[in-house]
Amino acid sequence: KPEVYSEQEREQLRLKKIRQQSFIEYFEKLTNKRTGNNHTAWASCLKYLKQFNDNITFGDLNKSICEDFREYLLTVKSLRSDQRKLSRNTAASYFNKFKAAINQAFEDNIINDNPGRRVKGFKMGETKREYLTYEELQKLANTECKYKVLKNAFLFSCLSGLRWSDIQKLLWEEVRDTE
């Protein structure tokens, strides 16, 4: 009977129940709170986490499973192409999401130890950015294009640094005249 348990025994029972709960479901709830590109990154991380082990409970969270997931991300084939592994930067990003979820579980008093703090992430690699020279951009601007809107959007992207996905969502109210 719970009423005869001491405070310490009640806490032990609470922790025992929590250890049996799904970390994956908790991660899904955190993912669903995210929006935009952040949601997409969390959702992708969740796919790899489920592929790694779709039965992780809070009781399973320890330094070893964190290290194993970290190594998994460095060796797993990309879901987009079975010919390539995840890039180092993508793996680092996903591992950061995993650790953020563990940190949140610790902050929410779901777990009383944070194993993610004892596992180092990995450094992002240098990315090689391709870009057009001014001369190439001028040549493109002077070239005929069947789809004027596409050409203008591309040139706008080049000159503003915005991605196509950001341009698609852009509203006129968000464009300011800087002159």
C-alpha positions in Angstrom: 0.0 0.0 0.0 1.5 3.3 -1.1 0.4 5.1 2.1 2.7 3.0 4.2 5.7 3.7 2.1 8.3 6.2 3.2 9.1 9.1 1.0 12.3 7.4 -0.2 10.4 4.2 -1.1 7.8 6.2 -3.0 10.6 7.9 -5.0 12.1 4.5 -5.7 8.8 3.2 -7.1 8.4 6.4 -9.2 11.9 6.0 -10.6 11.3 2.3 -11.3 8.2 3.2 -13.4 10.0 5.9 -15.2 12.9 3.7 -16.1 10.5 1.4 -17.9 9.0 4.2 -20.0 10.0 4.7 -23.6 12.7 7.3 -24.3 11.7 7.0 -28.0 8.1 8.2 -27.2 9.6 11.1 -25.2 11.9 12.0 -28.1 8.9 11.9 -30.5 7.0 14.4 -28.2 10.0 16.7 -28.1 10.2 16.4 -31.9 6.6 17.4 -32.3 7.1 20.6 -30.4 9.7 21.7 -32.9 8.8 23.7 -36.0 10.3 24.3 -39.5 13.8 23.1 -40.3 14.4 22.3 -36.6 11.5 19.9 -36.7 12.9 18.3 -39.8 16.3 17.7 -38.2 14.7 16.3 -35.1 12.5 14.0 -37.1 15.4 12.7 -39.1 17.4 12.1 -36.0 14.4 10.2 -34.6 14.4 7.9 -37.7 18.1 7.0 -37.1 17.4 6.6 -33.4 14.6 4.1 -34.1 16.8 2.3 -36.6 19.5 2.1 -34.0 17.1 0.8 -31.2 13.4 1.5 -31.2 13.0 0.1 -27.7 15.2 2.5 -25.6 13.7 3.1 -22.2 14.8 5.8 -19.7 16.4 3.0 -17.8 18.6 2.1 -20.8 20.1 5.6 -20.9 23.7 5.4 -19.8 27.1 6.4 -21.1 27.5 3.2 -23.1 24.3 3.6 -25.1 25.2 7.2 -25.8 28.6 6.2 -27.1 27.1 3.4 -29.1 24.6 5.8 -30.8 27.4 8.2 -31.5 29.4 5.5 -33.2 26.3 4.3 -35.1 25.7 7.8 -36.6 29.3 7.8 -37.8 28.9 4.4 -39.6 25.3 4.2 -40.7 24.3 4.5 -44.3 22.2 7.5 -45.2 18.5 7.0 -45.5 18.6 9.0 -48.7 21.2 6.8 -50.4 22.5 3.4 -49.4 25.7 4.2 -51.2 26.8 6.9 -48.7 27.2 7.3 -45.0 25.9 10.3 -43.1 28.1 13.2 -43.4 30.1 14.0 -40.3 28.2 17.3 -39.8 24.8 15.6 -40.1 25.9 12.9 -37.7 27.1 15.6 -35.3 23.8 17.5 -35.6 21.8 14.4 -34.9 23.9 13.5 -31.9 23.4 17.0 -30.5 19.6 16.5 -30.8 19.9 13.2 -29.0 21.9 14.8 -26.2 19.5 17.7 -26.1 16.6 15.2 -25.5 18.6 13.6 -22.6 19.3 17.0 -21.2 15.6 17.9 -21.3 14.7 14.6 -19.6 17.1 15.5 -16.9 15.7 19.0 -16.6 12.2 17.6 -16.5 13.2 15.3 -13.5 12.5 12.2 -15.5 16.0 10.9 -15.0 18.2 11.8 -12.1 21.5 11.3 -14.0 22.5 12.8 -17.3 24.8 10.4 -19.2 24.9 12.7 -22.2 27.2 15.0 -20.3 29.8 12.3 -20.0 30.0 11.7 -23.8 31.7 14.1 -26.0 30.2 15.1 -29.3 32.3 15.4 -32.3 33.6 18.4 -34.2 31.9 19.6 -37.3 34.0 19.2 -40.4 34.9 21.9 -42.8 32.3 22.2 -45.6 33.3 23.1 -49.1 31.0 25.7 -50.5 30.6 26.1 -54.2 29.8 29.6 -55.5 29.6 31.5 -58.7 32.0 34.2 -59.5 30.7 37.7 -60.4 31.5 37.0 -64.1 29.5 33.8 -64.0 26.6 35.5 -62.3 26.6 38.3 -64.9 26.6 35.6 -67.7 23.6 33.9 -66.1 21.8 37.2 -65.7 22.2 37.9 -69.4 21.1 34.4 -70.5 17.6 33.7 -71.7 15.5 31.5 -69.6 12.1 30.0 -70.4 10.9 30.6 -66.8 11.5 34.2 -65.8 10.3 33.6 -62.2 12.8 30.8 -61.7 15.6 32.9 -63.1 14.7 35.8 -60.9 14.4 33.6 -57.8 17.8 32.0 -58.6 19.5 35.4 -59.0 17.8 36.7 -55.9 19.1 33.6 -54.0 22.6 34.2 -55.3 22.6 37.9 -54.3 20.8 37.5 -50.9 22.3 34.2 -49.7 18.8 32.8 -49.1 18.1 29.2 -49.9 15.3 28.3 -52.3 13.2 26.9 -49.4 13.5 30.3 -47.6 12.6 32.2 -50.8 9.5 30.1 -51.3 8.3 31.1 -47.8 9.3 34.8 -48.1 6.5 37.4 -47.8 6.6 40.9 -49.2 6.3 42.3 -45.7 9.6 40.6 -44.9 11.5 42.4 -47.7 12.9 45.8 -46.7 14.3 48.4 -48.9 17.8 49.1 -47.7 18.4 52.2 -49.8 
